[in-house]
Amino acid sequence: MAGIAATVFDKAVIMAKDRFTQFENRRPLMGSYDALREGTSQLVSKTPLEDARKSPTRPVTIPVLKRYEATIHNKRAVVLPGDEPESDLVSLTWNTRGFTAKSREAVHQGNYISEAEYIAHQIEQGLRTVYQTGVITGKESFDKLATDYLNASKNTALATTTLAGVTIAGGAYEIPQDKLYLYMPTLFMKNELGGPFHDVANYDAYAMRTYMSTMGAANQQNLEKLLSAQYDFGYSQHIGVANGVLESHYFIQKGSYGVLDWIEYDCRMNGGYDGKGSWDGTYKYTTWQDPYGTLWGVLVTMGPNQNDLPGLERSYAMQMDFFKDTAFVKSYSSEVGKSETIKVNVKPPTTASQAA
């Protein structure tokens, strides 16, 4: 039975990767999470990143150096006072998320649905909920957590501006829809930020992006060159808009955020990808890499299991518990209220003809 269990597990996880194009098993849309995850290797150096992944316990802090005003000298001397920058420790907040897949071999004997297909379907549904759609307090999806982290991390000490029609309210710029991408380079400059950027917005913002991308060389104005060179675009269902606001955007300097993942030691003790137990026993700790390249720690338990259906009261069952811990990190700022994230709420355009 042990060999069959291992084979069923392998078949199921392969199906879970291959079938994400089907509608019922469609791939999650997670613009906020993807934007944060992309910059991980740029923000966190390789050694601390590897140390965090290999640690038998979850790391609680990351060491950083504070920004400071360097001492400037206007004449040479044998002895000059040297600067001694201060360091700090940034605390990590870990979010544990997991889902379960379970099957009973007896149920699938002569059934139209194979055991591997049944497990694959549960993995697909688990991934979509844990990455995108989950909203229950304390069990929010990674994309919801990423969106909340972006909002909590936004720059609340925004530089003032004299650009026509631009105001500041609630820690965000308010900009007319037809001026958004024309004004952003100036606002980035005023806040001492340089591109390229991620632009993560609510779903409805995609309409204006599509409208702008259709402008050709013969149009009165062509913004496509500016957009394609400066931004990567993402969209999240968890970015809401207030009354009177058409779109909400988070502009993130690329490489300023990262996502740290950690799985328990028992799942990765043998060379990093395999753990305790055996497929010949009653349990097996192992790892699985999902379609996004992220490792999950998996505990597979096998043996008799209670069920209320006649004939299945003590049937053999296999259960797979997928878990990982995730922490979001950002560029350190010792200046209160300042960060590399600018939130923009988009107001109606200044001219009706520019509406998407």
C-alpha positions in Angstrom: 0.0 0.0 0.0 2.9 2.4 0.7 4.1 2.3 -2.8 0.6 3.1 -4.1 0.3 6.0 -1.7 3.5 7.6 -3.0 2.4 7.1 -6.6 -1.0 8.6 -6.0 0.5 11.6 -4.3 3.0 12.2 -7.2 0.2 11.8 -9.8 -2.1 14.2 -8.0 0.4 17.0 -7.5 1.4 16.8 -11.2 -2.2 17.1 -12.2 -2.6 20.1 -9.9 0.1 21.9 -11.9 -1.0 20.9 -15.3 -4.7 21.6 -15.1 -4.8 25.2 -14.0 -6.0 26.3 -17.4 -9.4 24.7 -16.8 -12.1 27.1 -15.7 -13.0 25.3 -12.4 -9.3 25.0 -11.6 -8.3 28.4 -13.0 -5.1 30.0 -11.7 -5.5 32.5 -8.9 -5.2 36.3 -9.7 -3.0 37.8 -7.0 -1.5 41.1 -8.2 -0.5 42.3 -4.7 1.2 39.1 -3.7 3.1 38.7 -7.0 4.4 42.3 -6.9 5.8 41.9 -3.4 7.2 38.4 -4.1 9.1 39.5 -7.2 11.5 41.8 -5.3 12.6 39.2 -2.7 16.0 38.5 -4.1 16.8 42.2 -4.6 15.7 43.2 -1.1 17.0 40.3 1.0 20.6 39.3 0.3 21.2 35.6 -0.5 22.9 34.6 2.8 20.1 35.8 5.1 17.5 34.5 2.7 19.0 31.0 2.7 19.6 31.1 6.5 15.9 31.9 7.0 14.8 29.0 4.8 17.1 26.6 6.6 16.4 27.7 10.1 14.8 25.0 12.3 12.7 27.8 13.9 11.1 30.8 12.3 13.5 33.9 12.3 12.1 36.8 14.2 14.2 39.7 13.1 16.3 40.9 10.2 19.4 43.2 10.8 19.5 46.5 8.9 21.6 49.7 8.7 19.9 53.1 9.3 20.0 55.9 6.8 22.0 58.9 8.1 23.3 62.3 7.0 27.0 61.8 6.3 29.5 64.3 7.7 30.9 66.5 5.0 34.3 68.0 5.3 35.7 71.1 3.5 39.4 70.6 4.3 41.9 67.8 4.7 43.3 66.8 8.1 45.4 64.0 9.6 42.6 63.0 11.9 39.0 63.3 10.9 36.0 62.2 12.9 34.5 59.1 11.2 30.8 58.3 10.8 29.5 55.3 12.7 26.1 54.3 11.3 23.5 52.8 13.6 21.9 49.4 13.0 18.5 48.2 13.8 16.5 44.9 14.0 13.3 44.7 12.0 10.7 42.3 13.4 9.1 39.7 11.2 5.4 38.9 11.4 4.7 35.4 10.2 1.4 34.2 8.8 0.7 30.4 8.8 -1.6 29.1 6.1 -2.5 25.6 5.1 -5.1 23.4 3.4 -5.9 19.7 3.4 -6.5 17.0 0.7 -8.0 13.7 1.7 -9.0 10.5 -0.1 -10.2 7.0 0.5 -9.0 4.3 -1.9 -12.2 2.3 -1.5 -14.3 5.2 -2.8 -12.5 5.3 -6.1 -12.7 1.6 -7.0 -14.9 1.5 -10.1 -15.5 5.2 -9.8 -15.5 7.6 -12.8 -13.1 9.9 -10.8 -9.7 8.4 -10.0 -8.1 8.9 -6.6 -5.3 11.0 -8.0 -7.8 13.3 -9.9 -9.8 13.7 -6.7 -6.7 14.8 -4.7 -5.5 17.1 -7.5 -8.9 18.8 -7.4 -8.6 19.5 -3.7 -5.1 20.9 -4.1 -6.2 23.2 -6.9 -9.1 24.5 -4.8 -6.8 24.9 -1.8 -4.3 26.9 -3.7 -6.9 29.3 -5.1 -8.4 29.9 -1.7 -5.1 30.3 0.2 -3.5 32.5 -2.5 -6.4 34.6 -3.7 -10.0 34.3 -2.5 -9.8 33.7 1.3 -11.2 36.6 3.3 -12.1 35.0 6.7 -10.4 37.0 9.5 -7.3 35.2 10.7 -7.3 33.0 7.6 -7.0 35.7 4.9 -5.4 34.7 1.5 -1.8 35.7 0.8 -3.0 38.3 -1.7 -5.4 39.8 0.9 -2.5 39.9 3.4 -0.2 41.5 0.8 -2.8 44.1 0.0 -3.2 45.0 3.7 0.6 45.1 4.1 0.9 47.5 1.1 -1.8 49.8 2.6 -0.2 49.8 6.0 3.2 50.5 4.5 2.2 53.4 2.2 4.0 56.7 2.3 2.0 59.0 4.7 4.5 61.8 4.5 3.9 62.6 0.8 5.6 65.5 -0.8 3.3 68.5 -1.5 2.7 69.5 -5.2 1.3 72.3 -7.2 0.2 70.0 -10.1 -3.2 71.1 -11.2 -6.1 69.0 -9.8 -3.9 67.0 -7.4 -4.7 66.8 -3.8 -3.6 64.8 -0.8 -6.1 63.0 1.4 -5.8 60.0 3.7 -2.2 59.3 2.9 -2.9 59.2 -0.9 -2.6 61.5 -3.8 -5.9 62.2 -5.6 -5.4 62.6 -9.3 -7.8 63.1 -12.3 -8.0 59.9 -14.3 -6.6 61.4 -17.6 -3.6 62.9 -15.8 -2.5 59.8 -13.7 0.5 58.6 -15.8 1.4 62.1 -16.9 1.8 63.3 -13.4 3.3 60.2 -11.7 7.0 60.7 -12.9 6.9 64.2 -11.3 5.4 62.8 -8.0 8.0 60.0 -8.0 10.8 62.6 -8.3 9.3 64.8 -5.6 9.3 61.8 -3.2 12.9 60.8 -4.2 11.8 57.6 -5.9 13.2 56.1 -9.2 11.6 53.5 -11.4 10.8 51.0 -12.6 7.6 50.4 -10.6 4.9 47.9 -10.0 1.5 49.5 -10.4 -1.0 47.3 -8.4 -4.7 48.4 -8.6 -8.3 47.3 -8.3 -9.8 45.3 -11.2 -11.7 48.2 -12.7 -8.4 50.1 -13.3 -7.6 47.6 -16.1 -10.2 49.3 -18.3 -8.2 52.6 -18.5 -5.0 50.7 -19.0 -6.5 48.9 -21.9 -7.8 52.1 -23.3 -4.4 53.7 -23.2 -2.7 50.7 -24.8 -4.9 51.0 -27.9 -3.5 54.5 -28.7 -1.4 54.3 -31.8 1.1 56.7 -33.4 -1.6 58.7 -35.1 -3.4 59.5 -31.9 -3.2 62.9 -30.3 -1.3 61.4 -27.4 0.5 58.1 -27.1 1.3 57.0 -23.5 2.1 53.3 -24.3 5.9 53.9 -24.6 5.9 55.6 -21.2 3.8 52.8 -19.6 5.6 49.8 -21.0 9.0 51.1 -20.1 8.2 52.2 -16.6 5.6 49.9 -15.1 4.7 46.3 -14.5 0.9 46.1 -13.9 -1.0 43.9 -11.4 -4.6 43.8 -10.2 -6.1 42.5 -7.0 -9.7 41.9 -5.9 -8.8 43.0 -2.4 -8.1 46.6 -3.4 -11.3 48.5 -2.7 -12.3 52.0 -3.8 -14.1 54.7 -1.8 -17.2 56.6 -2.9 -16.3 59.0 -5.7 -13.1 57.2 -6.5 -12.7 55.4 -9.9 -9.5 53.5 -9.2 -7.0 52.9 -6.4 -3.3 52.3 -7.2 -0.3 51.3 -5.2 2.9 52.4 -7.0 5.8 50.3 -5.6 9.4 50.8 -6.5 10.6 47.5 -7.8 12.8 45.6 -5.4 11.5 47.4 -2.3 9.4 44.5 -1.0 10.0 40.8 -0.5 8.2 37.6 0.6 9.9 35.2 3.0 8.6 31.6 3.2 9.4 29.0 5.8 8.4 25.4 6.2 9.0 23.2 9.3 12.2 21.3 9.7 10.7 17.8 9.8 9.6 18.2 6.1 13.0 19.2 4.8 15.6 17.6 7.0 16.9 15.2 4.3 18.7 17.5 1.9 16.1 20.2 2.1 13.2 18.6 0.1 12.4 15.4 2.0 11.7 14.7 5.6 10.9 12.2 8.4 8.8 9.1 8.1 8.3 6.7 5.3 5.7 5.8 2.6 5.9 2.3 4.2 4.6 3.6 7.5 1.7 5.6 8.8 3.1 9.0 8.1 5.5 10.9 5.8 6.9 14.4 6.0 7.9 15.8 2.6 7.8 19.0 0.5 5.9 20.1 -2.6 6.7 22.9 -5.0 3.5 24.6 -6.2 3.0 26.1 -9.7 4.5 29.4 -8.5 7.8 27.8 -7.4 7.0 28.0 -3.7 7.7 25.1 -1.4 5.1 23.7 1.0 5.7 21.4 3.9 3.4 18.4 3.6 2.5 15.9 6.2 0.9 12.7 4.7 -0.9 10.4 7.1 -2.1 7.0 6.1 -4.2 4.4 7.9 -7.7 3.5 9.2 -10.0 6.5 9.5 -13.6 6.9 10.8 -16.4 7.5 8.3 -20.2 7.4 8.7 -20.9 6.0 5.3 -21.9 2.3 5.3 -19.0 0.1 4.4 -16.5 2.9 4.9 -16.7 3.1 8.7 -13.0 2.1 9.2 -11.7 2.5 5.7 -8.1 3.2 4.8 -7.6 7.0 4.1 -4.7 9.2 3.1 -4.6 12.8 4.2 -2.2 15.5 3.0 -1.8 18.6 5.1 0.0 21.4 3.1 1.4 24.3 5.2 3.8 27.2 4.8 4.6 30.3 6.8 5.0 33.6 5.1 6.3 37.0 6.2 6.3 40.2 4.2 9.4 42.5 4.3 10.0 46.0 2.9 12.9 48.4 2.5 13.8 49.8 5.9 13.0 53.5 6.6 14.1 55.3 9.7 12.1 58.4 8.6 8.6 58.3 10.1 5.8 58.0 7.5 8.1 57.6 4.5 8.3 54.5 2.3 8.7 53.5 -1.3 5.0 53.0 -1.8 2.7 55.7 -3.1 -1.0 55.3 -3.0 -3.1 57.1 -5.6 -6.9 57.4 -5.7 -8.1 58.3 -9.2 -10.8 60.8 -9.6 -13.1 61.4 -12.6 -11.1 62.8 -15.7 -11.0 66.5 -16.3 -12.6 66.0 -19.7 -15.4 63.6 -20.4 -13.7 62.4 -23.7 -10.9 60.8 -21.7 -13.1 58.5 -19.7 -12.5 54.8 -20.2 
